[in-house]
Amino acid sequence: MLQEHAKIVQFISIANEVKGRKKMQKMIYIAKKMNFPFAEKYELHMYGPYSEELTLRMEELCVMGFLAEQCTDKGSYVQYSYTTTAEGTRFLETAEQPHEALGVCIERMNGKSSRFLELVSTLLYFDHLNMDEQIAKVHIVKNKLNFSEQEMTDAFDFIAELEQCSVQ
Protein backbone atom coordinates (compact mmCIF):
# COMPACT_ATOMS: atom_id res chain seq x y z
CA MET A 1 0.00 0.00 0.00
CA LEU A 2 2.75 2.46 0.92
CA GLN A 3 5.30 0.90 -1.44
CA GLU A 4 5.97 4.15 -3.31
CA HIS A 5 6.45 5.95 0.01
CA ALA A 6 8.87 3.24 1.11
CA LYS A 7 10.97 3.77 -2.04
CA ILE A 8 11.44 7.44 -1.12
CA VAL A 9 12.40 6.63 2.48
CA GLN A 10 14.77 3.97 1.18
CA PHE A 11 16.33 6.46 -1.24
CA ILE A 12 17.02 8.95 1.55
CA SER A 13 18.23 6.18 3.84
CA ILE A 14 20.76 5.06 1.22
CA ALA A 15 21.87 8.68 0.71
CA ASN A 16 22.12 9.23 4.51
CA GLU A 17 20.97 12.80 3.87
CA VAL A 18 19.71 14.83 0.93
CA LYS A 19 20.25 18.59 1.21
CA GLY A 20 17.69 20.61 -0.70
CA ARG A 21 14.20 20.10 -2.03
CA LYS A 22 15.34 20.87 -5.57
CA LYS A 23 18.19 18.38 -5.27
CA MET A 24 15.78 15.70 -4.03
CA GLN A 25 13.46 16.34 -6.98
CA LYS A 26 16.32 16.09 -9.47
CA MET A 27 17.88 12.98 -7.90
CA ILE A 28 14.61 11.02 -7.99
CA TYR A 29 13.95 12.15 -11.57
CA ILE A 30 17.42 11.12 -12.71
CA ALA A 31 17.11 7.76 -10.90
CA LYS A 32 13.77 7.24 -12.65
CA LYS A 33 15.41 8.04 -16.01
CA MET A 34 18.05 5.41 -15.16
CA ASN A 35 15.16 2.91 -14.98
CA PHE A 36 14.94 2.63 -11.22
CA PRO A 37 11.27 2.00 -10.30
CA PHE A 38 10.00 5.38 -9.12
CA ALA A 39 6.37 6.11 -9.96
CA GLU A 40 6.24 9.90 -9.59
CA LYS A 41 5.08 11.84 -12.65
CA TYR A 42 7.20 14.82 -13.69
CA GLU A 43 6.58 17.97 -15.72
CA LEU A 44 9.04 20.60 -16.86
CA HIS A 45 8.96 23.41 -14.33
CA MET A 46 10.94 26.53 -13.44
CA TYR A 47 13.91 24.53 -12.06
CA GLY A 48 13.73 21.63 -14.49
CA PRO A 49 11.69 18.44 -14.08
CA TYR A 50 9.38 18.67 -11.06
CA SER A 51 6.93 16.25 -9.45
CA GLU A 52 4.06 17.51 -7.35
CA GLU A 53 3.50 13.86 -6.34
CA LEU A 54 7.00 13.70 -4.86
CA THR A 55 6.46 16.94 -2.96
CA LEU A 56 3.25 15.55 -1.45
CA ARG A 57 4.89 12.21 -0.60
CA MET A 58 7.76 13.97 1.13
CA GLU A 59 5.30 16.03 3.20
CA GLU A 60 3.33 12.89 4.10
CA LEU A 61 6.50 11.01 5.09
CA CYS A 62 7.53 13.88 7.37
CA VAL A 63 4.05 13.99 8.96
CA MET A 64 4.12 10.19 9.45
CA GLY A 65 7.48 10.54 11.19
CA PHE A 66 9.44 8.43 8.67
CA LEU A 67 11.54 11.38 7.46
CA ALA A 68 13.03 14.30 9.35
CA GLU A 69 13.08 17.66 7.60
CA GLN A 70 15.54 20.23 8.90
CA CYS A 71 15.44 23.87 7.83
CA THR A 72 18.63 25.92 7.78
CA ASP A 73 18.54 29.68 7.19
CA LYS A 74 21.18 30.49 4.58
CA GLY A 75 20.51 34.22 4.60
CA SER A 76 18.85 34.74 1.24
CA TYR A 77 17.10 31.34 1.28
CA VAL A 78 16.19 28.40 3.50
CA GLN A 79 17.77 25.03 2.82
CA TYR A 80 15.82 21.89 3.68
CA SER A 81 17.59 18.63 4.39
CA TYR A 82 16.07 15.20 4.75
CA THR A 83 17.14 12.20 6.79
CA THR A 84 15.47 8.95 7.75
CA THR A 85 14.16 8.68 11.31
CA ALA A 86 14.35 5.57 13.52
CA GLU A 87 10.67 5.02 12.76
CA GLY A 88 11.45 5.33 9.05
CA THR A 89 14.16 2.70 9.38
CA ARG A 90 11.65 0.34 11.04
CA PHE A 91 9.18 1.09 8.24
CA LEU A 92 11.82 -0.01 5.71
CA GLU A 93 11.93 -3.49 7.25
CA THR A 94 8.68 -4.16 5.36
CA ALA A 95 9.96 -2.78 2.03
CA GLU A 96 11.40 -4.64 -0.92
CA GLN A 97 15.18 -4.49 -1.26
CA PRO A 98 16.34 -1.92 -3.83
CA HIS A 99 18.40 -2.81 -6.88
CA GLU A 100 22.05 -3.05 -5.80
CA ALA A 101 23.11 -0.36 -8.31
CA LEU A 102 20.81 2.26 -6.77
CA GLY A 103 23.30 3.02 -3.99
CA VAL A 104 26.08 3.76 -6.48
CA CYS A 105 23.78 6.02 -8.48
CA ILE A 106 22.61 7.90 -5.36
CA GLU A 107 26.16 8.37 -4.09
CA ARG A 108 27.29 9.85 -7.40
CA MET A 109 24.30 12.20 -7.62
CA ASN A 110 24.47 13.30 -3.99
CA GLY A 111 28.04 14.48 -4.56
CA LYS A 112 26.87 16.96 -7.21
CA SER A 113 25.40 20.43 -6.82
CA SER A 114 21.70 21.22 -7.31
CA ARG A 115 22.63 23.44 -10.26
CA PHE A 116 24.48 20.59 -11.98
CA LEU A 117 21.63 18.13 -11.29
CA GLU A 118 19.18 20.69 -12.68
CA LEU A 119 21.19 20.70 -15.91
CA VAL A 120 21.47 16.89 -16.03
CA SER A 121 17.76 16.36 -15.33
CA THR A 122 16.74 18.96 -17.91
CA LEU A 123 18.94 17.31 -20.54
CA LEU A 124 17.37 13.96 -19.64
CA TYR A 125 13.91 15.52 -19.95
CA PHE A 126 14.78 16.16 -23.60
CA ASP A 127 16.56 12.83 -24.14
CA HIS A 128 14.25 12.01 -27.05
CA LEU A 129 16.16 14.65 -29.04
CA ASN A 130 19.69 14.44 -30.40
CA MET A 131 22.51 16.02 -28.41
CA ASP A 132 22.60 19.33 -30.31
CA GLU A 133 18.82 19.71 -29.97
CA GLN A 134 19.00 18.89 -26.25
CA ILE A 135 21.64 21.58 -25.75
CA ALA A 136 19.59 24.10 -27.74
CA LYS A 137 16.46 23.32 -25.65
CA VAL A 138 18.38 23.74 -22.40
CA HIS A 139 19.72 27.10 -23.58
CA ILE A 140 16.13 28.17 -24.30
CA VAL A 141 14.44 26.94 -21.10
CA LYS A 142 17.44 27.66 -18.84
CA ASN A 143 18.83 30.75 -20.57
CA LYS A 144 19.26 32.68 -17.30
CA LEU A 145 21.62 30.01 -15.92
CA ASN A 146 24.11 30.48 -18.77
CA PHE A 147 25.41 26.92 -18.77
CA SER A 148 28.85 26.76 -20.37
CA GLU A 149 30.05 24.31 -23.00
CA GLN A 150 32.17 22.64 -20.30
CA GLU A 151 29.14 22.23 -18.04
CA MET A 152 27.23 20.64 -20.94
CA THR A 153 30.12 18.26 -21.62
CA ASP A 154 30.37 17.40 -17.92
CA ALA A 155 26.61 16.76 -17.77
CA PHE A 156 26.66 14.40 -20.76
CA ASP A 157 29.70 12.61 -19.29
CA PHE A 158 27.84 12.26 -15.98
CA ILE A 159 24.77 10.85 -17.74
CA ALA A 160 26.99 8.27 -19.48
CA GLU A 161 28.56 7.42 -16.11
CA LEU A 162 25.14 6.94 -14.50
CA GLU A 163 23.97 4.79 -17.39
CA GLN A 164 26.68 2.31 -16.38
CA CYS A 165 24.84 1.70 -13.11
CA SER A 166 21.30 2.00 -14.50
CA VAL A 167 18.80 -0.83 -14.41
CA GLN A 168 18.94 -2.50 -17.80
C-alpha positions as CSV (number, residue, x, y, z in Angstrom):
1,M,0.0,0.0,0.0
2,L,2.7,2.5,0.9
3,Q,5.3,0.9,-1.4
4,E,6.0,4.2,-3.3
5,H,6.4,6.0,0.0
6,A,8.9,3.2,1.1
7,K,11.0,3.8,-2.0
8,I,11.4,7.4,-1.1
9,V,12.4,6.6,2.5
10,Q,14.8,4.0,1.2
11,F,16.3,6.5,-1.2
12,I,17.0,8.9,1.6
13,S,18.2,6.2,3.8
14,I,20.8,5.1,1.2
15,A,21.9,8.7,0.7
16,N,22.1,9.2,4.5
17,E,21.0,12.8,3.9
18,V,19.7,14.8,0.9
19,K,20.2,18.6,1.2
20,G,17.7,20.6,-0.7
21,R,14.2,20.1,-2.0
22,K,15.3,20.9,-5.6
23,K,18.2,18.4,-5.3
24,M,15.8,15.7,-4.0
25,Q,13.5,16.3,-7.0
26,K,16.3,16.1,-9.5
27,M,17.9,13.0,-7.9
28,I,14.6,11.0,-8.0
29,Y,13.9,12.2,-11.6
30,I,17.4,11.1,-12.7
31,A,17.1,7.8,-10.9
32,K,13.8,7.2,-12.6
33,K,15.4,8.0,-16.0
34,M,18.0,5.4,-15.2
35,N,15.2,2.9,-15.0
36,F,14.9,2.6,-11.2
37,P,11.3,2.0,-10.3
38,F,10.0,5.4,-9.1
39,A,6.4,6.1,-10.0
40,E,6.2,9.9,-9.6
41,K,5.1,11.8,-12.6
42,Y,7.2,14.8,-13.7
43,E,6.6,18.0,-15.7
44,L,9.0,20.6,-16.9
45,H,9.0,23.4,-14.3
46,M,10.9,26.5,-13.4
47,Y,13.9,24.5,-12.1
48,G,13.7,21.6,-14.5
49,P,11.7,18.4,-14.1
50,Y,9.4,18.7,-11.1
51,S,6.9,16.2,-9.5
52,E,4.1,17.5,-7.4
53,E,3.5,13.9,-6.3
54,L,7.0,13.7,-4.9
55,T,6.5,16.9,-3.0
56,L,3.2,15.6,-1.5
57,R,4.9,12.2,-0.6
58,M,7.8,14.0,1.1
59,E,5.3,16.0,3.2
60,E,3.3,12.9,4.1
61,L,6.5,11.0,5.1
62,C,7.5,13.9,7.4
63,V,4.1,14.0,9.0
64,M,4.1,10.2,9.4
65,G,7.5,10.5,11.2
66,F,9.4,8.4,8.7
67,L,11.5,11.4,7.5
68,A,13.0,14.3,9.3
69,E,13.1,17.7,7.6
70,Q,15.5,20.2,8.9
71,C,15.4,23.9,7.8
72,T,18.6,25.9,7.8
73,D,18.5,29.7,7.2
74,K,21.2,30.5,4.6
75,G,20.5,34.2,4.6
76,S,18.8,34.7,1.2
77,Y,17.1,31.3,1.3
78,V,16.2,28.4,3.5
79,Q,17.8,25.0,2.8
80,Y,15.8,21.9,3.7
81,S,17.6,18.6,4.4
82,Y,16.1,15.2,4.8
83,T,17.1,12.2,6.8
84,T,15.5,8.9,7.7
85,T,14.2,8.7,11.3
86,A,14.4,5.6,13.5
87,E,10.7,5.0,12.8
88,G,11.4,5.3,9.1
89,T,14.2,2.7,9.4
90,R,11.7,0.3,11.0
91,F,9.2,1.1,8.2
92,L,11.8,0.0,5.7
93,E,11.9,-3.5,7.2
94,T,8.7,-4.2,5.4
95,A,10.0,-2.8,2.0
96,E,11.4,-4.6,-0.9
97,Q,15.2,-4.5,-1.3
98,P,16.3,-1.9,-3.8
99,H,18.4,-2.8,-6.9
100,E,22.1,-3.0,-5.8
101,A,23.1,-0.4,-8.3
102,L,20.8,2.3,-6.8
103,G,23.3,3.0,-4.0
104,V,26.1,3.8,-6.5
105,C,23.8,6.0,-8.5
106,I,22.6,7.9,-5.4
107,E,26.2,8.4,-4.1
108,R,27.3,9.9,-7.4
109,M,24.3,12.2,-7.6
110,N,24.5,13.3,-4.0
111,G,28.0,14.5,-4.6
112,K,26.9,17.0,-7.2
113,S,25.4,20.4,-6.8
114,S,21.7,21.2,-7.3
115,R,22.6,23.4,-10.3
116,F,24.5,20.6,-12.0
117,L,21.6,18.1,-11.3
118,E,19.2,20.7,-12.7
119,L,21.2,20.7,-15.9
120,V,21.5,16.9,-16.0
121,S,17.8,16.4,-15.3
122,T,16.7,19.0,-17.9
123,L,18.9,17.3,-20.5
124,L,17.4,14.0,-19.6
125,Y,13.9,15.5,-20.0
126,F,14.8,16.2,-23.6
127,D,16.6,12.8,-24.1
128,H,14.2,12.0,-27.0
129,L,16.2,14.7,-29.0
130,N,19.7,14.4,-30.4
131,M,22.5,16.0,-28.4
132,D,22.6,19.3,-30.3
133,E,18.8,19.7,-30.0
134,Q,19.0,18.9,-26.3
135,I,21.6,21.6,-25.7
136,A,19.6,24.1,-27.7
137,K,16.5,23.3,-25.6
138,V,18.4,23.7,-22.4
139,H,19.7,27.1,-23.6
140,I,16.1,28.2,-24.3
141,V,14.4,26.9,-21.1
142,K,17.4,27.7,-18.8
143,N,18.8,30.8,-20.6
144,K,19.3,32.7,-17.3
145,L,21.6,30.0,-15.9
146,N,24.1,30.5,-18.8
147,F,25.4,26.9,-18.8
148,S,28.8,26.8,-20.4
149,E,30.1,24.3,-23.0
150,Q,32.2,22.6,-20.3
151,E,29.1,22.2,-18.0
152,M,27.2,20.6,-20.9
153,T,30.1,18.3,-21.6
154,D,30.4,17.4,-17.9
155,A,26.6,16.8,-17.8
156,F,26.7,14.4,-20.8
157,D,29.7,12.6,-19.3
158,F,27.8,12.3,-16.0
159,I,24.8,10.9,-17.7
160,A,27.0,8.3,-19.5
161,E,28.6,7.4,-16.1
162,L,25.1,6.9,-14.5
163,E,24.0,4.8,-17.4
164,Q,26.7,2.3,-16.4
165,C,24.8,1.7,-13.1
166,S,21.3,2.0,-14.5
167,V,18.8,-0.8,-14.4
168,Q,18.9,-2.5,-17.8
